Amino acid sequence: MDRYPELIREVLVKRSNRFNLPTFESTKYVPKHERKTKMEDVGLASGDMVYIAEGEHKGKITSVLQYSQESDSVILTDVLSKRIIPKAWWIQNQTSHVMEYPDNIPREYVKLAAKDRDDTGKISYVVADEVVYKEKYYDDRYKKWLPKRFVKHHETIEIPWPKPPTEIEDDRNSTTADAVFTKTYEDQTVAKSPLPQGVLAELRNPYSSYKKKTLTEVQARKLTAPKMPLSTEQKIYLAKKAQEPEKKLEPLSDEVKDFIGTKIAQHLAKIENPALLTHLEALSKAKVPDFEKTMKKLSENEK
C-alpha cells in the first residue's frame, strides 16, 4: 500500500471492504512515512480526555483508550456500536455474535479537553481548539522527555499528560542508572590515528608490486594511450591550415577610438533613468577575462 499514491490507496481500501464484514469496514490507510509515532506529534495519549467535535457522536466528552497509527484514528471509552463478531474472535465468556465494539474515530474529529473544579466544587470542562508546546521536562512515568501542553491563546492553562495505563517497569534489557553515566568511549581526532603504530605494516604487504615507484615496460604501455593515425581528410585540413597566414591583432587607431567614444556618449546622453546609468557605470568598471587576454596579446605584438 505504501508504494501507491493516495487516490489509488483509497480505491484499494474500498475494494478490500467487499470481503470484510459490514461492521468492520476500513476507511483510511496512512503510509509508513506519514505515520505519527511520537506522542507530541499525535497530541494525545491513552487516558486523555477529549471532546468529539465532528461526526455522529459530536458533543460527547470521553477519554482515549488507544491511538492507531495505520488509520490515524482513536478508540474512545464510551463510543461503542453493536457489531457482528466472528466466533474465531470471541473473547472469554462471550455467548453471542453481537456485542458492543469500540468505533475508530478519526484524529481530526477530536479535540483535547480537561476537567477543572473550582472552590465550590463545581466541575467545568476546558476544550482546547489548538494546543501549543513549551519547555520540555523529564516525565518519570513515561521514562522520557515530554513538552508541556498549553491551550493556545490561553497559555496560562496547562493540560498535563495523563498517567500511563500501565506502569513502565525495568526488565532484563533495561540499562541501569550507574551504567548510563559510565563513559565507555573516547573522542577521536584526525591528529591522532585510532590504530597503533606498526599495525598497517602488518595488514598491508610492504613488498607489493603496486608500491614500486618504477614501472615496467608492459605497465607503461598499458598506461600510455596509443597514438591514433590521422585520416586523409584530417591531413588535408591540417595542410590547408598550415598554409594560412597567422592572424595578428592590431590596436585600434585614434580615429576609431574617437568614433566609438562619440557614439557611446550620444547613447548615454539619451538615458534619463539614474538607476540605469549607475548600472552601466558599474559594468564599465567590471573586468572581462576575454578582453584582458586580447589586450595582453596586443601588448606582446607591439613588443
C-alpha positions in Angstrom: 0.0 0.0 0.0 2.9 2.4 0.7 4.0 2.3 -2.9 0.8 3.7 -4.3 -0.4 7.3 -4.3 -3.3 8.4 -2.1 -6.0 8.1 -4.7 -5.1 4.5 -5.6 -4.9 3.6 -1.9 -8.5 4.8 -1.4 -9.6 2.6 -4.3 -7.8 -0.5 -2.9 -9.3 0.1 0.6 -12.8 0.3 -0.9 -12.1 -2.9 -2.9 -10.9 -4.7 0.3 -14.1 -3.8 2.1 -16.1 -6.1 -0.2 -14.5 -9.0 1.6 -15.0 -7.6 5.2 -18.0 -7.8 7.4 -20.3 -4.7 7.0 -19.5 -3.6 10.6 -15.7 -3.8 10.1 -15.1 -1.6 7.0 -11.7 0.1 6.6 -12.0 3.9 5.9 -8.4 5.2 5.8 -4.8 4.0 5.4 -1.8 6.1 6.4 1.6 5.0 4.7 4.5 4.3 7.0 6.5 7.5 6.1 3.4 9.7 7.1 2.5 8.0 10.4 2.8 9.8 13.7 4.9 7.8 16.0 5.6 10.4 18.8 3.2 11.4 21.5 3.9 15.1 20.8 3.1 14.7 17.1 -0.3 13.0 17.9 -1.0 15.4 20.7 -2.9 12.7 22.6 -2.1 9.8 24.8 -4.1 6.9 26.4 -6.1 8.4 29.3 -6.5 11.9 27.8 -10.0 13.4 28.0 -11.2 14.5 24.5 -14.2 16.3 23.0 -15.7 14.9 19.8 -16.2 17.9 17.5 -17.5 16.2 14.4 -19.3 13.1 13.2 -22.1 11.0 14.6 -21.0 11.4 18.3 -20.5 15.2 18.1 -20.6 16.9 21.5 -19.6 13.9 23.6 -16.8 14.1 26.2 -14.9 10.9 26.8 -11.4 9.5 27.2 -8.9 7.9 24.9 -8.2 4.2 25.1 -5.8 3.7 22.1 -4.4 5.6 19.1 -4.0 3.7 15.8 -1.0 4.8 13.6 -2.2 2.9 10.5 -5.5 4.8 10.2 -4.7 8.0 12.3 -7.7 7.3 14.5 -8.5 6.9 18.2 -10.6 4.4 20.1 -12.6 6.0 22.9 -14.1 4.5 26.0 -17.8 5.4 25.6 -18.1 5.4 21.8 -19.4 1.9 21.0 -21.6 0.3 18.4 -23.1 -3.2 18.0 -21.1 -5.4 15.7 -21.2 -8.9 14.5 -18.1 -10.7 15.8 -17.0 -14.0 14.1 -16.7 -16.9 16.5 -12.9 -17.0 16.0 -12.7 -13.6 17.5 -14.8 -14.3 20.6 -13.4 -13.4 24.0 -13.7 -15.4 27.2 -17.3 -15.9 28.4 -18.8 -14.4 25.2 -22.0 -16.1 24.1 -23.4 -14.0 21.3 -22.2 -13.0 17.8 -23.4 -9.4 18.5 -21.5 -7.3 21.0 -20.7 -3.7 21.8 -17.4 -2.9 19.9 -15.4 0.4 20.0 -15.5 2.7 16.9 -12.5 4.2 15.2 -12.9 8.0 15.4 -10.6 10.0 13.0 -8.0 12.0 14.9 -9.1 15.3 13.4 -12.6 14.7 14.8 -11.5 15.1 18.5 -10.0 17.9 20.5 -8.1 17.8 23.7 -10.2 18.5 26.8 -9.6 18.8 30.5 -11.7 18.9 33.7 -11.5 21.7 36.3 -13.0 22.1 39.7 -13.5 25.5 41.4 -13.5 26.3 45.1 -17.2 25.5 45.4 -16.7 22.0 44.0 -18.4 22.8 40.6 -16.9 20.9 37.7 -16.3 22.6 34.4 -14.6 21.4 31.2 -12.0 23.1 29.0 -11.7 22.2 25.3 -8.5 23.2 23.5 -9.2 24.2 19.9 -5.4 24.2 19.4 -2.5 23.1 21.7 1.0 24.7 21.9 4.0 23.0 23.3 6.6 24.7 25.6 9.7 23.7 27.5 10.4 20.0 27.9 10.7 18.1 31.2 11.6 14.6 32.0 8.5 12.5 32.8 9.5 9.7 35.1 6.1 7.9 34.4 6.9 7.6 30.7 10.7 7.5 31.2 11.3 10.1 28.5 11.3 13.9 27.8 8.0 15.4 27.0 6.9 19.0 26.2 4.3 20.8 28.4 0.9 21.3 26.8 -0.9 24.6 26.9 -4.2 25.9 25.4 -3.4 28.3 22.6 -4.3 32.0 23.3 -4.9 30.9 27.0 -1.3 29.8 27.7 -1.8 30.0 31.5 -4.0 26.9 31.2 -1.8 23.8 31.2 -3.1 20.3 30.3 -0.8 17.8 31.8 -0.1 14.4 30.2 -2.2 11.6 31.7 -0.9 8.8 33.8 0.1 5.9 31.6 -2.4 3.0 31.7 0.4 0.6 32.8 3.5 1.4 34.8 6.7 1.2 32.8 8.9 -1.3 34.7 12.6 -2.1 34.2 13.3 -5.5 32.7 16.4 -7.5 31.9 17.1 -5.4 28.8 17.0 -2.1 30.7 20.2 -0.2 31.4 20.9 0.6 35.0 21.4 4.2 36.1 25.0 3.6 37.0 25.8 2.2 33.6 24.2 5.2 31.8 26.8 7.6 33.3 29.8 5.3 32.7 31.9 6.6 29.8 32.9 3.7 27.6 34.3 5.7 24.6 36.9 8.5 23.9 36.7 11.3 21.3 38.5 10.6 18.1 40.6 13.2 16.3 42.3 13.4 12.9 45.5 14.4 14.6 45.8 11.1 16.3 45.3 7.8 14.5 43.0 5.3 16.2 45.3 2.5 15.0 48.5 1.7 16.9 51.9 2.2 15.2 53.1 -0.6 13.1 49.7 -2.2 12.6 49.4 -1.0 9.0 52.6 -2.8 8.0 51.1 -6.0 9.3 47.8 -5.5 7.5 49.4 -4.4 4.2 52.0 -6.2 2.1 55.2 -4.0 2.2 56.6 -5.9 -0.8 53.6 -5.4 -3.1 54.3 -4.7 -6.7 51.9 -1.7 -6.5 54.2 0.1 -4.1 57.2 0.3 -6.5 58.0 3.7 -7.8 59.2 2.5 -11.2 57.0 0.9 -14.0 57.9 -2.0 -16.2 57.7 -1.6 -19.9 54.4 -3.6 -20.0 52.8 -1.4 -17.3 54.0 1.8 -19.1 52.4 0.6 -22.4 49.1 0.0 -20.6 49.1 3.5 -19.1 50.0 5.2 -22.3 47.3 5.5 -24.9 48.3 4.6 -28.5 48.5 7.5 -31.0 45.7 7.3 -33.4 46.5 7.7 -37.1 45.1 10.7 -39.0 42.5 10.2 -41.8 43.0 11.6 -45.3 40.5 14.4 -44.7 42.2 15.4 -41.4 45.6 15.6 -43.2 44.2 17.8 -46.0 42.6 20.1 -43.4 45.8 20.5 -41.4 47.8 21.2 -44.5 45.5 24.0 -45.5 45.6 25.5 -42.0 49.4 25.5 -42.1 49.4 27.5 -45.4 47.1 30.2 -44.0 49.0 33.3 -42.6 49.0 33.7 -38.9 46.4 36.2 -37.6 47.8 39.2 -35.8 45.9 41.5 -33.5 46.4 45.2 -34.1 45.4 48.1 -31.8 42.6 50.4 -32.7 43.6 53.7 -34.3 42.8 57.0 -32.6 40.1 57.8 -35.2 38.3 54.6 -34.4 38.6 55.2 -30.7 37.2 58.7 -31.1 34.3 57.4 -33.2 33.4 54.7 -30.7 33.6 57.2 -27.7 31.4 59.7 -29.6 28.7 57.0 -30.2 28.8 55.9 -26.6 28.5 59.5 -25.3 25.5 60.1 -27.5 23.8 57.0 -26.3 24.4 57.8 -22.6 23.1 61.4 -23.1 19.7 59.9 -24.1 19.3 57.9 -20.9 17.3 59.6 -18.2 16.9 56.8 -15.7 19.6 57.3 -12.9 19.4 53.6 -11.9 20.3 52.5 -15.4 23.2 55.0 -15.5 24.5 53.6 -12.2 24.2 50.1 -13.6 26.2 51.0 -16.8 28.9 52.7 -14.8 29.3 49.5 -12.7 29.5 47.5 -15.9 32.2 49.7 -17.3 34.4 49.0 -14.2 34.0 45.2 -14.5 36.9 43.2 -15.9 36.1 40.9 -18.7 38.6 38.0 -18.9 38.5 37.7 -22.7 39.1 41.4 -23.1 42.1 41.2 -20.7 43.6 38.4 -22.8 43.1 40.4 -26.0 44.8 43.4 -24.6 47.7 41.2 -23.3 48.2 39.8 -26.8 48.2 43.3 -28.3 50.9 44.4 -25.9 53.0 41.4 -26.7 52.7 42.1 -30.5 53.8 45.7 -30.0 57.0 44.4 -28.3 
